[in-house]
Amino acid sequence: MTLKHQSVTCDSEETSMQRTFFHSVEEDWCLQRLTKRYSNQQAMSREWQALTACAGVYVQKALEFDTDKKVMHLVYEQQAKPLSRFEFQDAETFVGMLPIIIRAIHHCHQCGWVHGDIKPSNILFLPHLDSILLIDFGASYPLGTRREDLTCWQASQTFASSEQWRGEGVVTQADDWHALKKMINQFVRSPIGHKQRKTAVSIRESLDGWLRRSEVAKPTHNNN
């Protein structure tokens, strides 16, 4: 089971890992952190706003940012495994994480933000917590943002709707749900067990039903 994607971005970003040591009277401990570098301050500020607005157990924690150096520091989860590295033996785990992924995405929407780039590599599985983290909010925008007002945007062609890919319409919850359903469809079409396929289809159908009841609009253009 391999979930593939193709990305495009107008911002040059780099990520590296550092060790930061914090010393106190009670304890000595080491925190690993990611350092993300940005080509422009506006992109960094927007991602920081998204991460702080959506802060919670399902979102990667942002530590600090430096406007002069245009870098942001985030917590690095050493035991995490991105869903893009899941194999066939992880099918049961993937299905088990789907309800948590749905809760994580909904949490961001409740906070007024759309992740904008839901894909396997942006979802980390945390085996020690049996949970997930959403990472890389570089494509995030507040709900209702008009794409025609943006000079550039970021999306992954495999999972983005046609409307999002072309930069049309407004940023809506449907952008993230469309991407998640594309992930589920890709999983369902892979050579997995009958039980996992049946469960994934059931979750997708339940999600569709909930979205209809919630009146979350679908993208105008839908690329299956």
Phi and psi in degrees as GROMACS dihedral restraints (atoms count N, CA, C in turn):
[ dihedral_restraints ]
;  ai    aj    ak    al  type     phi  dphi    fc
    3     4     5     6     1  -127.2    20    10
    4     5     6     7     1   123.0    20    10
    6     7     8     9     1   -98.4    20    10
    7     8     9    10     1   116.7    20    10
    9    10    11    12     1  -103.4    20    10
   10    11    12    13     1   158.8    20    10
   12    13    14    15     1  -156.0    20    10
   13    14    15    16     1   161.5    20    10
   15    16    17    18     1  -131.3    20    10
   16    17    18    19     1   133.1    20    10
   18    19    20    21     1  -118.8    20    10
   19    20    21    22     1   155.3    20    10
   21    22    23    24     1  -137.6    20    10
   22    23    24    25     1   142.5    20    10
   24    25    26    27     1  -149.5    20    10
   25    26    27    28     1   150.7    20    10
   27    28    29    30     1  -102.5    20    10
   28    29    30    31     1    -2.5    20    10
   30    31    32    33     1  -110.3    20    10
   31    32    33    34     1   130.3    20    10
   33    34    35    36     1   -84.0    20    10
   34    35    36    37     1   114.9    20    10
   36    37    38    39     1  -128.0    20    10
   37    38    39    40     1   145.6    20    10
   39    40    41    42     1  -130.3    20    10
   40    41    42    43     1   147.7    20    10
   42    43    44    45     1  -127.0    20    10
   43    44    45    46     1   135.4    20    10
   45    46    47    48     1  -137.3    20    10
   46    47    48    49     1   167.0    20    10
   48    49    50    51     1  -116.3    20    10
   49    50    51    52     1   138.4    20    10
   51    52    53    54     1  -131.2    20    10
   52    53    54    55     1   161.1    20    10
   54    55    56    57     1  -108.8    20    10
   55    56    57    58     1   130.2    20    10
   57    58    59    60     1  -119.5    20    10
   58    59    60    61     1   127.8    20    10
   60    61    62    63     1  -102.5    20    10
   61    62    63    64     1   128.2    20    10
   63    64    65    66     1  -113.7    20    10
   64    65    66    67     1   127.1    20    10
   66    67    68    69     1  -117.1    20    10
   67    68    69    70     1   137.5    20    10
   69    70    71    72     1  -143.5    20    10
   70    71    72    73     1   173.4    20    10
   72    73    74    75     1   -65.3    20    10
   73    74    75    76     1   -39.1    20    10
   75    76    77    78     1   -78.6    20    10
   76    77    78    79     1   -34.4    20    10
   78    79    80    81     1  -154.2    20    10
   79    80    81    82     1   157.2    20    10
   81    82    83    84     1  -120.9    20    10
   82    83    84    85     1   125.5    20    10
   84    85    86    87     1  -147.4    20    10
   85    86    87    88     1   160.3    20    10
   87    88    89    90     1  -117.2    20    10
   88    89    90    91     1   128.1    20    10
   90    91    92    93     1  -111.3    20    10
   91    92    93    94     1   123.3    20    10
   93    94    95    96     1   -87.1    20    10
   94    95    96    97     1   137.5    20    10
   96    97    98    99     1  -136.9    20    10
   97    98    99   100     1   154.6    20    10
   99   100   101   102     1   -95.7    20    10
  100   101   102   103     1   140.7    20    10
  102   103   104   105     1  -114.3    20    10
  103   104   105   106     1   118.3    20    10
  105   106   107   108     1  -109.4    20    10
  106   107   108   109     1   126.4    20    10
  108   109   110   111     1  -104.7    20    10
  109   110   111   112     1   143.0    20    10
  111   112   113   114     1  -121.2    20    10
  112   113   114   115     1   151.6    20    10
  114   115   116   117     1   -82.2    20    10
  115   116   117   118     1   -22.8    20    10
  117   118   119   120     1  -145.1    20    10
  118   119   120   121     1   152.8    20    10
  120   121   122   123     1   -70.3    20    10
  121   122   123   124     1   -31.8    20    10
  123   124   125   126     1   -62.4    20    10
  124   125   126   127     1   -43.5    20    10
  126   127   128   129     1   -63.8    20    10
  127   128   129   130     1   -40.3    20    10
  129   130   131   132     1   -64.8    20    10
  130   131   132   133     1   -45.2    20    10
  132   133   134   135     1   -62.5    20    10
  133   134   135   136     1   -40.1    20    10
  135   136   137   138     1   -65.8    20    10
  136   137   138   139     1   -43.1    20    10
  138   139   140   141     1   -65.5    20    10
  139   140   141   142     1   -38.6    20    10
  141   142   143   144     1   -61.2    20    10
  142   143   144   145     1   -43.2    20    10
  144   145   146   147     1   -61.2    20    10
  145   146   147   148     1   -42.0    20    10
  147   148   149   150     1   -64.5    20    10
  148   149   150   151     1   -45.7    20    10
  150   151   152   153     1   -65.3    20    10
  151   152   153   154     1   -40.0    20    10
  153   154   155   156     1   -74.5    20    10
  154   155   156   157     1   -36.6    20    10
  156   157   158   159     1   -67.4    20    10
  157   158   159   160     1   -35.7    20    10
  159   160   161   162     1   -98.6    20    10
  160   161   162   163     1    10.6    20    10
  162   163   164   165     1   -51.7    20    10
  163   164   165   166     1   137.4    20    10
  165   166   167   168     1   170.1    20    10
  166   167   168   169     1  -174.3    20    10
  168   169   170   171     1   -69.0    20    10
  169   170   171   172     1   -17.6    20    10
  171   172   173   174     1  -102.7    20    10
  172   173   174   175     1     5.9    20    10
  174   175   176   177     1  -125.8    20    10
  175   176   177   178     1   133.9    20    10
  177   178   179   180     1   -55.7    20    10
  178   179   180   181     1   135.4    20    10
  180   181   182   183     1   -82.4    20    10
  181   182   183   184     1   127.7    20    10
  183   184   185   186     1   -91.7    20    10
  184   185   186   187     1   134.2    20    10
  186   187   188   189     1   -94.9    20    10
  187   188   189   190     1   -51.5    20    10
  189   190   191   192     1  -168.0    20    10
  190   191   192   193     1   165.2    20    10
  192   193   194   195     1  -141.5    20    10
  193   194   195   196     1   154.9    20    10
  195   196   197   198     1  -120.5    20    10
  196   197   198   199     1   110.9    20    10
  198   199   200   201     1   -68.6    20    10
  199   200   201   202     1   -31.3    20    10
  201   202   203   204     1   -70.7    20    10
  202   203   204   205     1   -45.1    20    10
  204   205   206   207     1   -86.5    20    10
  205   206   207   208     1   -10.3    20    10
  207   208   209   210     1    54.8    20    10
  208   209   210   211     1    53.2    20    10
  210   211   212   213     1  -131.8    20    10
  211   212   213   214     1   150.0    20    10
  213   214   215   216     1  -126.1    20    10
  214   215   216   217     1   141.3    20    10
  216   217   218   219     1  -109.2    20    10
  217   218   219   220     1   131.0    20    10
  219   220   221   222     1  -129.1    20    10
  220   221   222   223     1   155.9    20    10
  222   223   224   225     1   -69.3    20    10
  223   224   225   226     1   134.4    20    10
  225   226   227   228     1  -101.6    20    10
  226   227   228   229     1   121.9    20    10
  228   229   230   231     1   -90.3    20    10
  229   230   231   232     1   103.4    20    10
  231   232   233   234     1   -64.6    20    10
  232   233   234   235     1   -33.9    20    10
  234   235   236   237     1   -88.4    20    10
  235   236   237   238     1    -1.2    20    10
  237   238   239   240     1   -71.2    20    10
  238   239   240   241     1   151.2    20    10
  240   241   242   243     1  -132.9    20    10
  241   242   243   244     1   117.4    20    10
  243   244   245   246     1   -65.5    20    10
  244   245   246   247     1   146.4    20    10
  246   247   248   249     1   -61.6    20    10
  247   248   249   250     1   -22.9    20    10
  249   250   251   252     1   -65.1    20    10
  250   251   252   253     1   -15.2    20    10
  252   253   254   255     1  -101.7    20    10
  253   254   255   256     1     4.8    20    10
  255   256   257   258     1   -67.5    20    10
  256   257   258   259     1   142.9    20    10
  258   259   260   261     1  -117.7    20    10
  259   260   261   262     1  -176.0    20    10
  261   262   263   264     1   -58.7    20    10
  262   263   264   265     1   -35.4    20    10
  264   265   266   267     1   -70.3    20    10
  265   266   267   268     1    -9.6    20    10
  267   268   269   270     1   -96.7    20    10
  268   269   270   271     1     6.7    20    10
  270   271   272   273     1   -58.7    20    10
  271   272   273   274     1   -43.0    20    10
  273   274   275   276     1   -64.0    20    10
  274   275   276   277     1   -39.3    20    10
  276   277   278   279     1   -65.1    20    10
  277   278   279   280     1   -42.6    20    10
  279   280   281   282     1   -59.1    20    10
  280   281   282   283     1   -46.9    20    10
  282   283   284   285     1   -61.5    20    10
  283   284   285   286     1   -40.8    20    10
  285   286   287   288     1   -65.4    20    10
  286   287   288   289     1   -27.2    20    10
  288   289   290   291     1   -84.4    20    10
  289   290   291   292     1   -15.9    20    10
  291   292   293   294     1   -55.7    20    10
  292   293   294   295     1   -47.5    20    10
  294   295   296   297     1   -60.6    20    10
  295   296   297   298     1   -33.5    20    10
  297   298   299   300     1   -70.9    20    10
  298   299   300   301     1   -39.6    20    10
  300   301   302   303     1   -60.8    20    10
  301   302   303   304     1   -41.8    20    10
  303   304   305   306     1   -61.5    20    10
  304   305   306   307     1   -44.1    20    10
  306   307   308   309     1   -62.9    20    10
  307   308   309   310     1   -39.3    20    10
  309   310   311   312     1   -63.9    20    10
  310   311   312   313     1   -45.6    20    10
  312   313   314   315     1   -64.4    20    10
  313   314   315   316     1   -44.5    20    10
  315   316   317   318     1   -61.6    20    10
  316   317   318   319     1   -37.7    20    10
  318   319   320   321     1   -57.8    20    10
  319   320   321   322     1   -45.6    20    10
  321   322   323   324     1   -62.2    20    10
  322   323   324   325     1   -40.5    20    10
  324   325   326   327     1   -64.9    20    10
  325   326   327   328     1   -39.1    20    10
  327   328   329   330     1   -64.2    20    10
  328   329   330   331     1   -25.8    20    10
  330   331   332   333     1   -85.8    20    10
  331   332   333   334     1    -1.1    20    10
  333   334   335   336     1    93.7    20    10
  334   335   336   337     1    10.5    20    10
  336   337   338   339     1  -125.1    20    10
  337   338   339   340     1   150.5    20    10
  339   340   341   342     1  -110.1    20    10
  340   341   342   343     1   131.1    20    10
  342   343   344   345     1   -61.0    20    10
  343   344   345   346     1   -47.9    20    10
  345   346   347   348     1    88.5    20    10
  346   347   348   349     1   -11.8    20    10
  348   349   350   351     1  -149.1    20    10
  349   350   351   352     1    52.5    20    10
  351   352   353   354     1   -70.0    20    10
  352   353   354   355     1   119.7    20    10
  354   355   356   357     1  -161.6    20    10
  355   356   357   358     1   165.1    20    10
  357   358   359   360     1   -55.0    20    10
  358   359   360   361     1   -40.0    20    10
  360   361   362   363     1   -72.7    20    10
  361   362   363   364     1   -13.4    20    10
  363   364   365   366     1  -100.8    20    10
  364   365   366   367     1    11.5    20    10
  366   367   368   369     1  -125.5    20    10
  367   368   369   370     1   119.2    20    10
  369   370   371   372     1  -100.9    20    10
  370   371   372   373     1   133.9    20    10
  372   373   374   375     1   -90.7    20    10
  373   374   375   376     1   130.1    20    10
  375   376   377   378     1  -107.5    20    10
  376   377   378   379     1    94.9    20    10
  378   379   380   381     1   -61.8    20    10
  379   380   381   382     1   -32.4    20    10
  381   382   383   384     1   -73.1    20    10
  382   383   384   385     1   -18.2    20    10
  384   385   386   387     1  -112.7    20    10
  385   386   387   388     1    -7.5    20    10
  387   388   389   390     1    51.7    20    10
  388   389   390   391     1    49.6    20    10
  390   391   392   393     1  -147.8    20    10
  391   392   393   394     1  -171.5    20    10
  393   394   395   396     1  -134.3    20    10
  394   395   396   397     1   165.0    20    10
  396   397   398   399     1  -131.4    20    10
  397   398   399   400     1   136.2    20    10
  399   400   401   402     1   -86.4    20    10
  400   401   402   403     1   133.1    20    10
  402   403   404   405     1  -127.8    20    10
  403   404   405   406     1   173.2    20    10
  405   406   407   408     1    55.5    20    10
  406   407   408   409     1    81.9    20    10
  408   409   410   411     1   -95.0    20    10
  409   410   411   412     1    26.1    20    10
  411   412   413   414     1   -65.0    20    10
  412   413   414   415     1   -21.9    20    10
  414   415   416   417     1   -99.3    20    10
  415   416   417   418     1     6.7    20    10
  417   418   419   420     1   -75.3    20    10
  418   419   420   421     1   141.9    20    10
  420   421   422   423     1  -142.1    20    10
  421   422   423   424     1   155.1    20    10
  423   424   425   426     1   -63.5    20    10
  424   425   426   427     1   149.0    20    10
  426   427   428   429     1   -54.7    20    10
  427   428   429   430     1   137.5    20    10
  429   430   431   432     1    89.4    20    10
  430   431   432   433     1    -2.7    20    10
  432   433   434   435     1   -61.7    20    10
  433   434   435   436     1   130.5    20    10
  435   436   437   438     1   -82.2    20    10
  436   437   438   439     1   120.7    20    10
  438   439   440   441     1   -66.7    20    10
  439   440   441   442     1   -28.7    20    10
  441   442   443   444     1   -67.6    20    10
  442   443   444   445     1   -15.2    20    10
  444   445   446   447     1   -86.8    20    10
  445   446   447   448     1    -7.7    20    10
  447   448   449   450     1   -89.9    20    10
  448   449   450   451     1   139.6    20    10
  450   451   452   453     1   -80.3    20    10
  451   452   453   454     1   -25.2    20    10
  453   454   455   456     1  -159.0    20    10
  454   455   456   457     1   163.0    20    10
  456   457   458   459     1  -153.2    20    10
  457   458   459   460     1   169.3    20    10
  459   460   461   462     1  -123.7    20    10
  460   461   462   463     1   139.2    20    10
  462   463   464   465     1  -161.5    20    10
  463   464   465   466     1   162.5    20    10
  465   466   467   468     1  -111.8    20    10
  466   467   468   469     1   117.0    20    10
  468   469   470   471     1   -57.5    20    10
  469   470   471   472     1   -36.2    20    10
  471   472   473   474     1   -62.8    20    10
  472   473   474   475     1   -32.0    20    10
  474   475   476   477     1  -114.7    20    10
  475   476   477   478     1   -14.2    20    10
  477   478   479   480     1   -78.2    20    10
  478   479   480   481     1   150.5    20    10
  480   481   482   483     1   -72.5    20    10
  481   482   483   484     1   161.1    20    10
  483   484   485   486     1   -58.6    20    10
  484   485   486   487     1   -38.7    20    10
  486   487   488   489     1   -63.5    20    10
  487   488   489   490     1   -45.3    20    10
  489   490   491   492     1   -66.8    20    10
  490   491   492   493     1   -41.8    20    10
  492   493   494   495     1   -62.5    20    10
  493   494   495   496     1   -36.5    20    10
  495   496   497   498     1   -86.9    20    10
  496   497   498   499     1    -5.0    20    10
  498   499   500   501     1    74.6    20    10
  499   500   501   502     1    35.9    20    10
  501   502   503   504     1  -108.1    20    10
  502   503   504   505     1   162.1    20    10
  504   505   506   507     1    70.4    20    10
  505   506   507   508     1  -154.9    20    10
  507   508   509   510     1  -122.1    20    10
  508   509   510   511     1   162.2    20    10
  510   511   512   513     1   -74.5    20    10
  511   512   513   514     1   122.6    20    10
  513   514   515   516     1  -133.5    20    10
  514   515   516   517     1   167.8    20    10
  516   517   518   519     1   -57.9    20    10
  517   518   519   520     1   -31.1    20    10
  519   520   521   522     1   -60.7    20    10
  520   521   522   523     1   -24.8    20    10
  522   523   524   525     1   -59.5    20    10
  523   524   525   526     1   -47.1    20    10
  525   526   527   528     1   -71.4    20    10
  526   527   528   529     1   -40.0    20    10
  528   529   530   531     1   -67.2    20    10
  529   530   531   532     1   -36.7    20    10
  531   532   533   534     1   -59.9    20    10
  532   533   534   535     1   -45.7    20    10
  534   535   536   537     1   -63.6    20    10
  535   536   537   538     1   -43.2    20    10
  537   538   539   540     1   -63.9    20    10
  538   539   540   541     1   -41.1    20    10
  540   541   542   543     1   -66.9    20    10
  541   542   543   544     1   -32.7    20    10
  543   544   545   546     1   -64.0    20    10
  544   545   546   547     1   -38.8    20    10
  546   547   548   549     1   -61.5    20    10
  547   548   549   550     1   -46.2    20    10
  549   550   551   552     1   -63.6    20    10
  550   551   552   553     1   -42.2    20    10
  552   553   554   555     1   -61.3    20    10
  553   554   555   556     1   -40.7    20    10
  555   556   557   558     1   -63.3    20    10
  556   557   558   559     1   -41.2    20    10
  558   559   560   561     1   -63.5    20    10
  559   560   561   562     1   -45.8    20    10
  561   562   563   564     1   -62.7    20    10
  562   563   564   565     1   -33.9    20    10
  564   565   566   567     1   -81.4    20    10
  565   566   567   568     1    -7.5    20    10
  567   568   569   570     1   -82.4    20    10
  568   569   570   571     1   161.6    20    10
  570   571   572   573     1   -76.5    20    10
  571   572   573   574     1    72.9    20    10
  573   574   575   576     1  -106.1    20    10
  574   575   576   577     1   177.0    20    10
  576   577   578   579     1   -71.4    20    10
  577   578   579   580     1   157.0    20    10
  579   580   581   582     1   -60.5    20    10
  580   581   582   583     1   -40.6    20    10
  582   583   584   585     1   -62.8    20    10
  583   584   585   586     1   -46.2    20    10
  585   586   587   588     1   -65.5    20    10
  586   587   588   589     1   -39.9    20    10
  588   589   590   591     1   -63.5    20    10
  589   590   591   592     1   -45.6    20    10
  591   592   593   594     1   -62.2    20    10
  592   593   594   595     1   -42.1    20    10
  594   595   596   597     1   -66.5    20    10
  595   596   597   598     1   -42.5    20    10
  597   598   599   600     1   -63.0    20    10
  598   599   600   601     1   -41.9    20    10
  600   601   602   603     1   -63.2    20    10
  601   602   603   604     1   -41.8    20    10
  603   604   605   606     1   -62.3    20    10
  604   605   606   607     1   -41.7    20    10
  606   607   608   609     1   -65.5    20    10
  607   608   609   610     1   -41.2    20    10
  609   610   611   612     1   -62.2    20    10
  610   611   612   613     1   -42.6    20    10
  612   613   614   615     1   -66.3    20    10
  613   614   615   616     1   -39.2    20    10
  615   616   617   618     1   -64.4    20    10
  616   617   618   619     1   -39.6    20    10
  618   619   620   621     1   -63.0    20    10
  619   620   621   622     1   -44.1    20    10
  621   622   623   624     1   -59.6    20    10
  622   623   624   625     1   -43.8    20    10
  624   625   626   627     1   -63.6    20    10
  625   626   627   628     1   -42.9    20    10
  627   628   629   630     1   -64.5    20    10
  628   629   630   631     1   -40.2    20    10
  630   631   632   633     1   -65.6    20    10
  631   632   633   634     1   -38.4    20    10
  633   634   635   636     1   -64.0    20    10
  634   635   636   637     1   -43.5    20    10
  636   637   638   639     1   -67.2    20    10
  637   638   639   640     1   -31.6    20    10
  639   640   641   642     1   -83.3    20    10
  640   641   642   643     1    -6.1    20    10
  642   643   644   645     1    57.6    20    10
  643   644   645   646     1    40.9    20    10
  645   646   647   648     1   -83.6    20    10
  646   647   648   649     1   115.6    20    10
  648   649   650   651     1   -66.2    20    10
  649   650   651   652     1   144.9    20    10
  651   652   653   654     1   -84.7    20    10
  652   653   654   655     1   158.8    20    10
  654   655   656   657     1   -59.5    20    10
  655   656   657   658     1   146.8    20    10
  657   658   659   660     1   -59.7    20    10
  658   659   660   661     1   -41.3    20    10
  660   661   662   663     1  -110.0    20    10
  661   662   663   664     1   131.2    20    10
  663   664   665   666     1  -123.9    20    10
  664   665   666   667     1   115.1    20    10
  666   667   668   669     1  -101.9    20    10
  667   668   669   670     1   108.7    20    10
